[in-house]
Amino acid sequence: MYRDYTQNRELSWLKFNERVLMEAVDETVPLLERLRFIAIFTSNLDEFFMIRVGSLSELMRLKESSVDNKSGMSPEEQLKAIYKEVRRLYEKREKIYQDLKRELRIHGICNLSYRETDSADRKFLKKYFFEYVQPILSPQIVDEHHPFPHLQNKTVHIGVRLSVKGRDVFAFIPLPAVLPPVLYLDEDEARYIRMEEVVSAYAEDIFASYEVKEKICFCVTRNADINAEDEEFDFGYDFRKKMKKVLKERRRLAAVRLELSGEISKGFQAYLSDKLNVSQEQIYVTSLQFKMSYVFSVGAHLSPEKVCALSYPDYVPQANPLIDLSRSIISQVEKKDLVLSLPYESLQPFVLLLKEASEDPAVISVKITIYRLASNAKVVDYLCNAAENGKDVTVIIELRARFDEQNNIDWPERLEEAGCNVIYGLEGYKVHSKICLITRREKNGIRYITQIGTGNYNEKTACQYTDLSLITADPGIGMDAVRFFHNIAIGDLAGSYEHLLAAPNSLKNHIIACIDEEIVKGNEGRILLKLNSITDLDIIERLKQASCAGVQIQMIVRGICCILPGVAGKTENICVKSIVGRFLEHARVYCFGSGDSEKMFISSADFMTRNTERRVEVACPVFDREAKEKIHRILDACLADNTKSRILGSDSCYRMVPVSEDGKRVDCQQKLMQDAVRAAAERKQKTGERRPVIRRFLSALFARDAI
């Protein structure tokens, strides 16, 4: 059934990635950061093709009709629309990069082609190629004795059309992963050349006994080996059952995209297209590097002064002004709920809480769910310490965290060696919740400290993602956490809780019930949501009904948003904003009602069908008045943002938020950084502590007339 107030998930995601790309145009963003946004856009698009385009391509093989229930589009129609939109984005990225490239060269950051190198450069490149590159290359000729090879996913290749004895022969040179993606040509400047440019330049030497007629750098993107239990396609039949059938029949992961570094002859392109089984729509020409992760290390080849001028000012997550790190965290939490606002505030209080729990004689157990961890995780250190100190430690670790599987496979061995009880998730459901329970035996009985967050226990992303972490000694929430871990341990997803909302069993029903309560209030009803994405049709339908009833609905949705606001008679009381900035907006907050009767939850779950029905998620109510006020200050800053936010229209287009009549500009992330620095400084002044010197950050941050 087609709805005029919903839109296709895939096209909505592409619009989100375009917003990421547009940060590379923003002149208030430092040049190196703008280059990094292009790299993030590129990486995002790679994953999109591997996962979403790959899955849609597989669905086309099914005989059953499959129509997206939000747009009425078949997989074939979705792919056609995706290919068209992606081509537009490639063209946009190309223009943005070329403009940025010129600006970067002024500062000595030069991505050179081989033609642009001078004689000294070429002398160095020749020596480097023959000594370090050629010995590890494995060029492959394709002829009657050498079949067309399987070209690995996201591996850069040099394709060469050769001539021998009057006939054409095709050959390929895969670039081994051990080679650096770029070669730097100067010690004091970031002049560099891409490795594929170097190898391509010496193709004639590699194939010395042939005549090189044509050469091209290219990269194949292949369908990822998806988990059918976790993917979300909103068709009117059991997607997972059908997809499992397709996966079983799959021999090799099919190519879903072919990227070329330039135009080639029709014959050469037809040859590649035929061998890789890709259509013209799936072929994209780009002058950019196919993999741009190297961008994040360009600064290492610049002087500190230049890095300083071309990057965001350093920001160190601040101390929470309500927490005294020199005192017991447990004793402070027992007196008052604590909320950490990441990355504006440091994750350190939670890490110290685990350290304290690992050493506290009164602590008898620690239980935690883990989805993603940093490569060097203090969290793991203290969990191991707790087990070694005789605490009962249970770690529920999800092995299927996408593209992080190996990291999560490596950690359990260490945890188990330390004596932790490790549970590897649940069959058919990803454990995506972020919850930690510390149980203490005190003189007056058992007490609980519960931490529930919107983000992972990852000390690295805690400095990059905006998240919320609630630490509470509320006995009701603690008892719910006890039941939650018990239910997970025995595989019971149907457990009920007094305060916590848990997917897949109860979260969606409770959310819909909260929306219904606001519908009853009519024009007095209020809903405020902060999410990464919303695709769940049941919740979308209820929000539409709430809008029709007069409920005022404000939504801050960073990424995919399948509900279209402002559709007359349907969603006209819904406003949707998206914020893309320095930090990745990641916190999930649900608010229903207003004033003293407001219900507020923080959660690990987006309003996506995969989260509400196929993952283990937790949402926790926020009861403490000061904690709620703090979270509202964050939400208010997001709603007031007119610098990094865009408003979604009923036509599915995003538009910049107009500046207020007084010309005042608000960048919510900058404001929250300033607020955190100011609050931490005021606390240190009150306590007589020496004020830290953060000259560069403060001068750069407060100098901008942004708030």
Sequence and secondary structure as in RCSB ss.txt:
>XXXX:A:sequence
MYRDYTQNRELSWLKFNERVLMEAVDETVPLLERLRFIAIFTSNLDEFFMIRVGSLSELMRLKESSVDNKSGMSP
EEQLKAIYKEVRRLYEKREKIYQDLKRELRIHGICNLSYRETDSADRKFLKKYFFEYVQPILSPQIVDEHHPFPH
LQNKTVHIGVRLSVKGRDVFAFIPLPAVLPPVLYLDEDEARYIRMEEVVSAYAEDIFASYEVKEKICFCVTRNAD
INAEDEEFDFGYDFRKKMKKVLKERRRLAAVRLELSGEISKGFQAYLSDKLNVSQEQIYVTSLQFKMSYVFSVGA
HLSPEKVCALSYPDYVPQANPLIDLSRSIISQVEKKDLVLSLPYESLQPFVLLLKEASEDPAVISVKITIYRLAS
NAKVVDYLCNAAENGKDVTVIIELRARFDEQNNIDWPERLEEAGCNVIYGLEGYKVHSKICLITRREKNGIRYIT
QIGTGNYNEKTACQYTDLSLITADPGIGMDAVRFFHNIAIGDLAGSYEHLLAAPNSLKNHIIACIDEEIVKGNEG
RILLKLNSITDLDIIERLKQASCAGVQIQMIVRGICCILPGVAGKTENICVKSIVGRFLEHARVYCFGSGDSEKM
FISSADFMTRNTERRVEVACPVFDREAKEKIHRILDACLADNTKSRILGSDSCYRMVPVSEDGKRVDCQQKLMQD
AVRAAAERKQKTGERRPVIRRFLSALFARDAI
>XXXX:A:secstr
   TTB  HHHHHHHHHHHHHHTTT TTS HHHHHHHHHHHHHHHHHHIIIIIHHHHHHTT SS    TTT   H
HHHHHHHHHHHHHHHHHHHHHHHHHHHHHHHTTEEEE GGG  HHHHHHHHHHIIIIIGGG   EEEBTTB    
  TT EEEEEEEEETTEEEEEEEE  TTS SEEE  SSSEEEEEHHHHHHHTHHHHTTTSEEEEEEEEEEEE   
  TTT     SS HHHHHHHHHHH  S  EEEEEESS   HHHHHHHHHHHT  GGGEEE SS S  GGGGGGGG
GS HHHHHHHS      B  TT  TTS HHHHHHHS EEEEETTB SHHHHHHHHHHHH TTEEEEEEEES   S
S HHHHHHHHHHHTT EEEEEE TT TT HHHHHHHHHHHHHTT EEE  BTTBEE   EEEEEEEETTEEEEEE
EEESS S TTGGGTEEEEEEEE  HHHHHHHHHHHHHHHTT TT   SS EEETTTHHHHHHHHHHHHHHHGGG 
EEEEEES B  HHHHHHHHHHHHTT EEEEEESS B B TT TTTTTTEEEEEE SSSEE  EEEEES GGG EE
EEES  BSHHHHHSEEEEEEE   HHHHHHHHHHHHHHHH  SSEEEE TTS EEE    TT     HHHHHHHH
HHHHHHHHHHHHT      HHHHHHHHHS   
